């Protein structure tokens, strides 16, 4: 404002300077008026200049006010002051301070997910280290209360069966725990692209976490009187891959811990390599991949410290247009297997390619045990000419000859199933134990409700005490459809495109993909944060 007024007076003086120099041309009165105007302008300018000089002098003596600090800067300043105070106290006490008096705060890369602010301090004048600040951590969300389940009673039945009932790969209660980060399961896996992106060490950590969760599942099983469990084939992703395969020795301690618990409490652990383990294939590469997969399962069982009762069950595989020739190749490749693999190998009939009558002669000749579903599920769809009771008796002779406790599988068709594909799908639960079931054997319950199907039979036949809090109601209207039995037209089309792009890699990875279809849940993990 002062500058504006001074500028106006300057303009007036400039106008006055343009007056004529000869005063004779102006009347006296006008000349007096002009002189008075000029005098007033000069006086006003002088006062303005004096005021401006006084204002500048005051400004130089008065310190500038500090800008208002944000809450984050105030916290940083307070942390710095606290650090300096602690160092001063340490110095007065005769100690030496390792931390410099000027800490700095590193901003979190993600403020929304960061619950603990970190302070970076310089140690010994060299490296910066992070230490948690005294700020309060983010409060965890309270878990939702467990819903109240209404468990209907079951029809009571009688049996002389005294063996163990087991389930495969997945515990539905532990898998569905909330929040999702608390879920317990043994089938974390990934894609080959994720392996290349994150590295093999990251994939191995998935396996380590799977084994840690295996121990949790075994502990739950022990508390609920279930002592028979099938291990997931996805325990160690890509462990038997032709290019990226690896030994399980890195996880030997964790496997030994889980195996020690199983042995201490009398748990039987078995495996069921996937449908891509084809020992009868005419392609040598496929057979080699199958042997690698069997070796992977064998090593897992050995590191668990399991005995001969921990077997590996495989199906006969495809017929490849010539069933007789395929059976001969299967027999030949079985004889070529390393002895430590043959010691654990068991064959199982299926409902599409090989029934029990097809496999029983090979099993008897090579002394390889046979698993036959005493529920006749597979046998009803693809029956043998030999009565089921006779098949079980002949199979048990092989089990006893080998000194292995017999095991069989129990499953039932879904209610209302009509087509072959619908009949192949396993029901949520089994409603009966077969009447001609041997008393002293183990029975793997292949049902969608997993541990609930076992507890259901425990209650029905009074086989074991049941904890009520562990029970869940069955689905009111079970569907005939299943996620594992949908049409494969789109999958085949996508596979053809992938094959054209990278045929060798696609075949290699597909040979090792997972547990018996419908029995396990593969959980893909693509980023390290999802482990």
Secondary structure as UniProt FT lines:
FT   HELIX           2..17
FT   HELIX           23..25
FT   HELIX           28..61
FT   HELIX           71..92
FT   TURN            93..94
FT   STRAND          104..105
FT   TURN            111..113
FT   STRAND          118..123
FT   TURN            124..126
FT   STRAND          127..132
FT   STRAND          165..168
FT   HELIX           172..175
FT   HELIX           180..182
FT   STRAND          188..189
FT   HELIX           192..198
FT   HELIX           200..223
FT   TURN            224..225
FT   STRAND          228..230
FT   TURN            233..234
FT   TURN            237..240
FT   TURN            242..244
FT   HELIX           249..251
FT   HELIX           252..264
FT   TURN            265..266
FT   STRAND          268..271
FT   TURN            275..276
FT   TURN            279..280
FT   HELIX           284..304
FT   TURN            308..309
FT   STRAND          312..315
FT   TURN            320..321
FT   HELIX           323..336
FT   HELIX           339..342
FT   TURN            343..344
FT   STRAND          345..348
FT   HELIX           356..366
FT   STRAND          370..371
FT   TURN            374..375
FT   HELIX           377..381
FT   HELIX           388..402
FT   STRAND          407..410
FT   TURN            415..416
FT   HELIX           420..424
FT   TURN            435..436
FT   STRAND          442..445
FT   TURN            448..450
FT   HELIX           451..461
FT   HELIX           468..470
FT   TURN            476..477
FT   HELIX           483..485
FT   HELIX           489..510
FT   TURN            511..512
FT   TURN            517..519
FT   STRAND          523..524
FT   HELIX           528..530
//
